[in-house]
Amino acid sequence: MEILIFGAGAIGAFYGSRLAINQNVNVSVVCRSSYQAVKANGFSIKSPLFGDYKWMPTRTFANSSDARRAGVKWDYVVVSTKALPDVSDDSELVEGLIGEETAVVLIQNGIGVEEPYAQRFPSAVILSAVTITSAAQPEPGFIQHHRFTRINSGAYPKDHEKATSKNSVFVDLLTKAGIDDASAYSAQKLQMLRWHKVAINAAFNPTSVLSYETDNPSMVQDADMYEHMKGVIEEVLEVAQKLTGSQLPKEFPTAAQILDNAKKSPKGSYPSMLADWRGQKKMELEVILNNPIQMARSKGLAVPRLQTMYALLRRAQATREQDFKSNL
Ligand SMILES: NC(=O)c1ccc[n+]([C@@H]2O[C@H](COP(=O)([O-])OP(=O)(O)OC[C@H]3O[C@@H](n4cnc5c(N)ncnc54)[C@H](OP(=O)(O)O)[C@@H]3O)[C@@H](O)[C@H]2O)c1
């Protein structure tokens, strides 16, 4: 089996290194700024669960053109770039890598991330995956896995035999590699999980940036911030249920449970959007805030909390970029 990870950063390299443990599975990567380091030495992974280990991908490519030239028939192309439709349409970048038997697996946060792939590759199996794993790549080729491993995946936009089979093989490879809580969801349940994850991301990520870099436990211990974040989560979940016409599954944590759980998170743990903000990188504002806003609006639903955070952060990001350019 041949798997290609497009955008092997924290999440892509972590899951790639696990998939590669399976016998007869080759896992290759497309890297960008980490290319030289990964090509020379592979990845070093530090994990509280799996220990410290090294992983040399089967092939390391500097870009998708090089990957195309290799002429491999990929069984899975896993896209784990940051979802930044305001920067690039990554579905275009994987063009030429998706054959008749290739399933595209999107391990990304956000709403609407699948649609460009479904449009561009109408006959390909598209799998949508949501993870709560916390990981980072503090230096090129070094992956720090912090905690959690859970990943759920399901077909997009709907279930059919080929997609279900591709999905269950992918999940099996993960479980055999020690990701015990990998599991396959129906297409509909997966979309609800995506909304649920976005509700969490929309509450924690923008709030940390806008409150001058507050960590997770401090945000939920502050009564005013708690109320704001509870409002955000409930706003998103309400819209999600109206848009999808389905109820939130009972096992999905409520807003209060999510926030109470976060009280136990380690001091100094921050949402990943803050790392992007600190690193002068683009934040995933479009898929976490704007796509849900646009979808809600198209059905006449109001999302005032999301709209306010989007307006403030989009402007802050643009001003920061302007300042950066004028200081060059
Ligand atoms: N990290 C987490 O704990 C976590 C948890 C849950 C979900 N997620 C989600 O998972 C997705 C991936 O996040 P991440 O934290 O793994 O991001 P990341 O560490 O920034 O990894 C993305 C990687 O993709 C590479 N890349 C981007 N465009 C590329 C291109 N055109 N060609 C080749 N490589 C390219 C980036 O290279 P450069 O270094 O050159 O930019 C980077 O190495 C995001 O949607 C995120 O929200 C992350």
The ligand as an ORCA input file, in Angstrom:
! r2SCAN-3c Opt
* xyz 0 1
  N      -1.318     20.553     15.706
  C      -2.371     20.156     16.373
  O      -2.281     19.865     17.577
  C      -3.705     20.002     15.674
  C      -4.736     19.341     16.359
  C      -5.939     19.114     15.709
  C      -6.122     19.557     14.414
  N      -5.123     20.235     13.786
  C      -5.372     20.674     12.419
  O      -4.604     19.860     11.543
  C      -4.204     20.608     10.376
  C      -2.682     20.566     10.280
  O      -2.176     21.248     11.409
  P      -0.666     21.131     11.902
  O      -0.634     21.648     13.289
  O      -0.111     19.791     11.605
  O       0.018     22.215     10.955
  P       1.571     22.344     10.613
  O       2.403     21.782     11.707
  O       1.786     23.749     10.186
  O       1.721     21.359      9.374
  C       1.318     21.678      8.083
  C       2.481     21.356      7.195
  O       2.073     21.482      5.850
  C       3.169     22.053      5.139
  N       2.682     22.645      3.906
  C       1.827     23.666      3.749
  N       1.645     23.939      2.444
  C       2.428     23.060      1.785
  C       2.695     22.849      0.412
  N       2.124     23.599     -0.525
  N       3.553     21.866      0.061
  C       4.152     21.114      1.007
  N       3.935     21.267      2.336
  C       3.078     22.235      2.711
  C       3.708     23.083      6.094
  O       4.992     23.502      5.697
  P       5.615     24.907      6.195
  O       6.293     24.572      7.473
  O       6.530     25.317      5.108
  O       4.465     25.863      6.397
  C       3.682     22.306      7.403
  O       4.829     21.546      7.593
  C      -4.761     22.023     10.587
  O      -6.012     22.148      9.940
  C      -4.963     22.105     12.111
  O      -5.963     23.028     12.508
  C      -3.910     20.453     14.367
*
